[in-house]
Amino acid sequence: MQMSGFARIGIGLLLIGALLAAFGQYANREAVAIFGVVMVACGFVLYMAASIVAKRKAKA
């Protein structure tokens, strides 16, 4: 099964958000850390939604 574009974007958001959150914690920049956590949450939701849609499409 091939990965859709939205799933790839979700994984990208997960990685970039995790890096931002880590950098924000390390540099004592709470705003950057919170923004990173929000990006991680959005990436997770996007990846899960794309995964569910792909499974349903393959089932039908």
N, C-alpha and C positions, 0 to 999 in steps of 0.2 A: 504494500500500500504506500502510495506516495504522500508526502506531507504537503498540505495546502499552504498557500502563501500566508494566510492568516495565522496558521500555527507557527510558521517561521517567524512572523512578526512578534507573536506572543513570546516565543523563546528569546528573541532579541531583547524585548522589553524586560523580561526577567533578568537577563544577564546585565544589561546596562543599569537597571534599577538597583540590582544587588551591588554593583560597583559604586554607584552613587551613594547608596546607604552606607557602605563601608567607608568610603572616603569622608562622608559627612560626620560619621562617628569619630574617625581618626583625627580629623582636623577641627573637631569641636564646632561644626557648622550644623546646627540642628535643622535648619530649613532645608539644606541639601539632603540630609538624612531622611527627613519626612517625605520629601519629593521622591527620593529613591524608593521608599517603602510603598508609596502610592503607585509608582511605575511597576513595581514587582506585582502588586495586587492586580493592576490592570492587565499586565502580561499574562498572569495566571488565569484570569477570567477569560481572556481572549483565546488562550491556548486550549482551555477546557471546552469552550464553546465550539471551537473549530474541530476539536477531536470528537465531540458528541455528534455534530452535524455529519462528519465524515463516516462515523460508524452507522448512523441511521441511513445515510445514502448508500453505503455498501450493503446494508441489510435488505433494502428494498429492491 
